[in-house]
Amino acid sequence: MDARLVYCLQNGLPLDIDVYDLAEWCALAELGALSMDNGCAAVSFPDFTRGGWNEQQGFRHAYASSEDEAAAEKAARESTARQQELAAKKKLWEKYDKKQSKK
């Protein structure tokens, strides 16, 4: 899911998840803690859609064209190269290492 999220963001596509999916993902930690605090007892999982999950009429993933994917990849590589050049020019890693060695 994380890889798919990154793919959609990099290529300007609509996300495969909605606010209800996000609520479910966020609830897992709290529900897990609640269960473990009570001897690993089962806990009911809330239906954030109020039954609406059962009304969805299929789902199709959006994909970028190969040209768009190539353009996004090229832009990412160029941005990374610029950041690496800037870090080398300002000697940021040397400064970081020096600061870490003082600790």
N, CA and C atoms as a LAMMPS dump frame, in Angstrom:
ITEM: TIMESTEP
0
ITEM: NUMBER OF ATOMS
309
ITEM: BOX BOUNDS ff ff ff
-5.0000000000000000e+02 5.0000000000000000e+02
-5.0000000000000000e+02 5.0000000000000000e+02
-5.0000000000000000e+02 5.0000000000000000e+02
ITEM: ATOMS id mol type element x y z
1 1 1 N 0.822 -1.2 0
2 1 2 C 0 0 0
3 1 3 C 0.862 1.259 0
4 2 1 N 1.966 1.217 0.73
5 2 2 C 2.831 2.399 0.767
6 2 3 C 3.434 2.685 -0.601
7 3 1 N 3.864 1.616 -1.282
8 3 2 C 4.442 1.789 -2.617
9 3 3 C 3.395 2.356 -3.58
10 4 1 N 2.175 1.886 -3.459
11 4 2 C 1.103 2.374 -4.326
12 4 3 C 0.805 3.843 -4.03
13 5 1 N 0.811 4.231 -2.757
14 5 2 C 0.596 5.614 -2.376
15 5 3 C 1.674 6.515 -2.987
16 6 1 N 2.925 6.104 -2.874
17 6 2 C 4.032 6.882 -3.439
18 6 3 C 3.887 6.981 -4.955
19 7 1 N 3.53 5.88 -5.608
20 7 2 C 3.349 5.881 -7.066
21 7 3 C 2.289 6.912 -7.465
22 8 1 N 1.16 6.917 -6.774
23 8 2 C 0.091 7.864 -7.101
24 8 3 C 0.541 9.306 -6.884
25 9 1 N 1.239 9.547 -5.788
26 9 2 C 1.7 10.907 -5.506
27 9 3 C 2.728 11.375 -6.527
28 10 1 N 3.659 10.486 -6.899
29 10 2 C 4.687 10.86 -7.865
30 10 3 C 4.117 11.137 -9.242
31 11 1 N 3.043 10.468 -9.59
32 11 2 C 2.491 10.593 -10.934
33 11 3 C 1.216 11.425 -11
34 12 1 N 0.863 12.084 -9.908
35 12 2 C -0.305 12.967 -9.908
36 12 3 C -1.62 12.244 -10.123
37 13 1 N -1.717 11.013 -9.621
38 13 2 C -2.933 10.215 -9.797
39 13 3 C -3.806 10.29 -8.548
40 14 1 N -5.098 10.008 -8.7
41 14 2 C -5.95 9.96 -7.512
42 14 3 C -5.516 8.803 -6.617
43 15 1 N -5.626 8.987 -5.329
44 15 2 C -5.208 7.957 -4.389
45 15 3 C -6.208 6.809 -4.361
46 16 1 N -5.705 5.624 -4.037
47 16 2 C -6.557 4.437 -3.963
48 16 3 C -7.291 4.342 -2.641
49 17 1 N -6.951 5.203 -1.7
50 17 2 C -7.598 5.173 -0.403
51 17 3 C -8.434 6.434 -0.232
52 18 1 N -9.403 6.336 0.64
53 18 2 C -10.218 7.511 0.941
54 18 3 C -10.158 7.772 2.442
55 19 1 N -10.927 8.707 2.91
56 19 2 C -10.879 9.098 4.312
57 19 3 C -11.303 7.936 5.213
58 20 1 N -12.178 7.062 4.723
59 20 2 C -12.613 5.933 5.53
60 20 3 C -11.481 4.917 5.699
61 21 1 N -10.725 4.687 4.631
62 21 2 C -9.566 3.805 4.734
63 21 3 C -8.554 4.368 5.725
64 22 1 N -8.336 5.671 5.653
65 22 2 C -7.403 6.32 6.573
66 22 3 C -7.865 6.145 8.021
67 23 1 N -9.151 6.332 8.268
68 23 2 C -9.684 6.165 9.621
69 23 3 C -9.477 4.735 10.11
70 24 1 N -9.686 3.763 9.221
71 24 2 C -9.484 2.362 9.608
72 24 3 C -8.025 2.091 9.94
73 25 1 N -7.112 2.588 9.128
74 25 2 C -5.682 2.375 9.378
75 25 3 C -5.271 3.004 10.706
76 26 1 N -5.79 4.202 10.979
77 26 2 C -5.421 4.893 12.216
78 26 3 C -6.029 4.219 13.441
79 27 1 N -7.16 3.581 13.29
80 27 2 C -7.833 2.935 14.416
81 27 3 C -7.116 1.665 14.856
82 28 1 N -6.329 1.055 13.983
83 28 2 C -5.691 -0.22 14.309
84 28 3 C -4.833 -0.145 15.562
85 29 1 N -4.024 0.887 15.687
86 29 2 C -3.136 0.997 16.848
87 29 3 C -3.948 1.127 18.136
88 30 1 N -4.943 1.984 18.12
89 30 2 C -5.751 2.184 19.329
90 30 3 C -6.537 0.932 19.681
91 31 1 N -7.124 0.279 18.698
92 31 2 C -7.881 -0.942 18.966
93 31 3 C -6.962 -2.063 19.438
94 32 1 N -5.765 -2.126 18.867
95 32 2 C -4.798 -3.136 19.307
96 32 3 C -4.388 -2.912 20.752
97 33 1 N -4.144 -1.657 21.115
98 33 2 C -3.783 -1.341 22.501
99 33 3 C -4.932 -1.673 23.446
100 34 1 N -6.148 -1.356 23.038
101 34 2 C -7.322 -1.651 23.853
102 34 3 C -7.45 -3.159 24.073
103 35 1 N -7.23 -3.929 23.018
104 35 2 C -7.292 -5.382 23.112
105 35 3 C -6.217 -5.919 24.056
106 36 1 N -4.976 -5.443 23.882
107 36 2 C -3.883 -5.939 24.717
108 36 3 C -4.046 -5.532 26.177
109 37 1 N -4.602 -4.359 26.424
110 37 2 C -4.843 -3.919 27.802
111 37 3 C -5.879 -4.793 28.493
112 38 1 N -6.665 -5.501 27.721
113 38 2 C -7.723 -6.358 28.271
114 38 3 C -7.439 -7.835 27.994
115 39 1 N -6.171 -8.21 28.105
116 39 2 C -5.795 -9.618 27.961
117 39 3 C -5.977 -10.155 26.556
118 40 1 N -5.756 -9.332 25.569
119 40 2 C -5.9 -9.704 24.155
120 40 3 C -7.326 -10.121 23.806
121 41 1 N -8.265 -9.472 24.458
122 41 2 C -9.679 -9.736 24.18
123 41 3 C -10.049 -9.154 22.815
124 42 1 N -11.007 -9.777 22.188
125 42 2 C -11.509 -9.271 20.912
126 42 3 C -12.209 -7.928 21.14
127 43 1 N -12.012 -7.015 20.226
128 43 2 C -12.7 -5.724 20.28
129 43 3 C -13.439 -5.538 18.968
130 44 1 N -14.573 -4.887 19.043
131 44 2 C -15.331 -4.666 17.8
132 44 3 C -14.67 -3.535 17.007
133 45 1 N -14.673 -3.701 15.705
134 45 2 C -14.061 -2.714 14.814
135 45 3 C -15.165 -1.809 14.293
136 46 1 N -15.047 -0.501 14.491
137 46 2 C -16.12 0.401 14.056
138 46 3 C -16.233 0.469 12.532
139 47 1 N -17.463 0.602 12.053
140 47 2 C -17.699 0.782 10.617
141 47 3 C -17.814 2.28 10.359
142 48 1 N -16.706 2.873 9.936
143 48 2 C -16.684 4.314 9.723
144 48 3 C -17.553 4.745 8.539
145 49 1 N -17.905 3.81 7.663
146 49 2 C -18.714 4.161 6.487
147 49 3 C -20.205 4.042 6.758
148 50 1 N -20.565 3.566 7.94
149 50 2 C -21.976 3.326 8.281
150 50 3 C -22.657 2.445 7.236
151 51 1 N -21.975 1.409 6.82
152 51 2 C -22.523 0.458 5.855
153 51 3 C -22.248 0.819 4.409
154 52 1 N -21.685 1.994 4.159
155 52 2 C -21.441 2.444 2.789
156 52 3 C -20.379 1.631 2.049
157 53 1 N -19.537 0.896 2.774
158 53 2 C -18.5 0.097 2.13
159 53 3 C -19.11 -0.957 1.222
160 54 1 N -20.311 -1.383 1.533
161 54 2 C -20.952 -2.452 0.783
162 54 3 C -21.647 -1.941 -0.478
163 55 1 N -21.667 -0.63 -0.694
164 55 2 C -22.359 -0.052 -1.843
165 55 3 C -21.417 0.28 -2.997
166 56 1 N -20.133 0.125 -2.793
167 56 2 C -19.169 0.465 -3.843
168 56 3 C -19.317 -0.504 -5.012
169 57 1 N -19.36 0.036 -6.218
170 57 2 C -19.594 -0.759 -7.421
171 57 3 C -18.295 -1.073 -8.153
172 58 1 N -17.355 -1.661 -7.468
173 58 2 C -16.088 -2.015 -8.099
174 58 3 C -15.072 -0.903 -7.952
175 59 1 N -13.838 -1.258 -8.239
176 59 2 C -12.749 -0.307 -8.077
177 59 3 C -11.704 -0.588 -9.131
178 60 1 N -11.153 0.454 -9.703
179 60 2 C -10.085 0.311 -10.686
180 60 3 C -8.931 1.231 -10.281
181 61 1 N -7.729 0.662 -10.306
182 61 2 C -6.549 1.462 -10.008
183 61 3 C -6.232 2.36 -11.189
184 62 1 N -5.785 3.565 -10.901
185 62 2 C -5.337 4.488 -11.943
186 62 3 C -3.849 4.26 -12.182
187 63 1 N -3.444 4.279 -13.418
188 63 2 C -2.033 4.12 -13.767
189 63 3 C -1.612 5.25 -14.695
190 64 1 N -0.387 5.694 -14.528
191 64 2 C 0.172 6.721 -15.405
192 64 3 C 0.647 6.062 -16.691
193 65 1 N 0.69 6.835 -17.758
194 65 2 C 1.237 6.308 -19.009
195 65 3 C 2.733 6.11 -18.83
196 66 1 N 3.326 5.302 -19.679
197 66 2 C 4.767 5.059 -19.555
198 66 3 C 5.558 6.357 -19.756
199 67 1 N 5.036 7.257 -20.593
200 67 2 C 5.707 8.54 -20.794
201 67 3 C 5.657 9.383 -19.513
202 68 1 N 4.486 9.401 -18.856
203 68 2 C 4.353 10.149 -17.606
204 68 3 C 5.225 9.551 -16.508
205 69 1 N 5.292 8.219 -16.453
206 69 2 C 6.152 7.565 -15.465
207 69 3 C 7.609 7.943 -15.703
208 70 1 N 8.031 7.932 -16.969
209 70 2 C 9.416 8.274 -17.314
210 70 3 C 9.71 9.731 -16.946
211 71 1 N 8.754 10.612 -17.197
212 71 2 C 8.947 12.026 -16.867
213 71 3 C 9.052 12.22 -15.352
214 72 1 N 8.217 11.523 -14.587
215 72 2 C 8.275 11.628 -13.131
216 72 3 C 9.595 11.078 -12.611
217 73 1 N 10.047 9.974 -13.174
218 73 2 C 11.33 9.388 -12.77
219 73 3 C 12.488 10.328 -13.082
220 74 1 N 12.443 10.949 -14.265
221 74 2 C 13.497 11.882 -14.661
222 74 3 C 13.524 13.09 -13.725
223 75 1 N 12.358 13.619 -13.412
224 75 2 C 12.273 14.769 -12.507
225 75 3 C 12.805 14.397 -11.126
226 76 1 N 12.491 13.203 -10.653
227 76 2 C 12.974 12.769 -9.343
228 76 3 C 14.493 12.623 -9.339
229 77 1 N 15.048 12.047 -10.403
230 77 2 C 16.501 11.883 -10.484
231 77 3 C 17.204 13.25 -10.546
232 78 1 N 16.651 14.178 -11.319
233 78 2 C 17.237 15.515 -11.419
234 78 3 C 17.185 16.245 -10.081
235 79 1 N 16.069 16.112 -9.379
236 79 2 C 15.932 16.751 -8.072
237 79 3 C 16.932 16.167 -7.076
238 80 1 N 17.084 14.847 -7.102
239 80 2 C 18.047 14.194 -6.214
240 80 3 C 19.463 14.658 -6.523
241 81 1 N 19.789 14.741 -7.795
242 81 2 C 21.127 15.184 -8.193
243 81 3 C 21.386 16.617 -7.721
244 82 1 N 20.387 17.498 -7.868
245 82 2 C 20.546 18.884 -7.402
246 82 3 C 20.768 18.941 -5.895
247 83 1 N 20.018 18.131 -5.155
248 83 2 C 20.168 18.104 -3.703
249 83 3 C 21.542 17.58 -3.3
250 84 1 N 22.027 16.564 -4.005
251 84 2 C 23.348 16.017 -3.705
252 84 3 C 24.438 17.033 -4.016
253 85 1 N 24.304 17.749 -5.13
254 85 2 C 25.279 18.78 -5.481
255 85 3 C 25.293 19.9 -4.433
256 86 1 N 24.115 20.313 -4.011
257 86 2 C 24.014 21.368 -3.01
258 86 3 C 24.639 20.92 -1.688
259 87 1 N 24.367 19.689 -1.284
260 87 2 C 24.935 19.17 -0.037
261 87 3 C 26.456 19.108 -0.126
262 88 1 N 26.97 18.691 -1.284
263 88 2 C 28.429 18.625 -1.457
264 88 3 C 29.035 20.025 -1.47
265 89 1 N 28.361 20.956 -2.142
266 89 2 C 28.869 22.331 -2.247
267 89 3 C 28.949 22.987 -0.867
268 90 1 N 27.925 22.769 -0.052
269 90 2 C 27.893 23.376 1.272
270 90 3 C 28.548 22.499 2.343
271 91 1 N 29.057 21.346 1.92
272 91 2 C 29.733 20.399 2.827
273 91 3 C 28.836 20.047 4.017
274 92 1 N 27.58 19.783 3.718
275 92 2 C 26.618 19.516 4.779
276 92 3 C 26.923 18.23 5.538
277 93 1 N 27.364 17.188 4.827
278 93 2 C 27.665 15.931 5.518
279 93 3 C 28.871 16.083 6.43
280 94 1 N 29.866 16.84 6
281 94 2 C 31.022 17.066 6.862
282 94 3 C 30.611 17.814 8.126
283 95 1 N 29.737 18.81 7.963
284 95 2 C 29.245 19.563 9.122
285 95 3 C 28.443 18.661 10.053
286 96 1 N 27.641 17.821 9.461
287 96 2 C 26.84 16.895 10.267
288 96 3 C 27.735 15.933 11.038
289 97 1 N 28.709 15.351 10.354
290 97 2 C 29.633 14.412 11.006
291 97 3 C 30.401 15.093 12.139
292 98 1 N 30.828 16.317 11.925
293 98 2 C 31.561 17.07 12.939
294 98 3 C 30.689 17.3 14.162
295 99 1 N 29.444 17.668 13.913
296 99 2 C 28.522 17.921 15.01
297 99 3 C 28.223 16.632 15.782
298 100 1 N 28.075 15.533 15.061
299 100 2 C 27.793 14.251 15.709
300 100 3 C 28.977 13.782 16.535
301 101 1 N 30.188 14.038 16.079
302 101 2 C 31.375 13.574 16.797
303 101 3 C 31.563 14.335 18.114
304 102 1 N 30.982 15.531 18.213
305 102 2 C 31.085 16.314 19.439
306 102 3 C 30.162 15.794 20.526
307 103 1 N 29.147 15.042 20.145
308 103 2 C 28.156 14.552 21.124
309 103 3 C 28.683 13.438 21.969
